[in-house]
């Protein structure tokens, strides 16, 4: 059972997410344990200060090492066993959060999630606790709370009993062969508002499962080649593309999609 200890200045942001949506099943059942640690409770002085001006000047404030260190020590003591849970720090300068890492965390002891604010966190604290810096994209947010929720959600949906169909996540983008998922359609069969694209592809109505699987595979290859060619190369290098896949890709490249 993964356990996530969230160090945050805004614990109230987490309540709605943990009690709504399909992933709430993971939290209600205890399949994923989420514990909130308000940082100001570990700050000292009458003002419970957790930040100060940066040495060297510049705009903004820096989160102080000492209250963070006390909070991390309290979490380690509460976890008791040396379970190897890492400290994860969310920052635009971190490595990308990937589905592979999500799977790893879903099968392990969890992690301590440091939700930074202001200009950042004192580097000495991050080095002292060997923090893993993670980013959820090439953009900047006002803090690490939303990335923490993203990670918790991604882990929760992989737990048994959370999704109605246990196989749902196995067909997701980045799973299996690492490609992107293709398009989906539902009722009605014809939707006039979509104009020329208003009809569901005939193959999906044919009932021929082999043809449907081939069509879906071709769509997955095309959308991945268009949007994330790096994933095509990664799948090819790992030997996850079949000769038929390569023929589909060759035809796409020939017609200049």
Helices and strands as residue ranges (DSSP letters): E 2-8, G 11-13, H 15-19, H 24-29, E 32-38, G 39-42, E 51-53, E 61-63, H 65-79, E 86-96, H 99-106, E 110-114, E 120-121, H 123-128, E 132-135, H 145-156, G 168-171, G 192-197, G 202-205, H 209-227, H 229-237, H 243-254
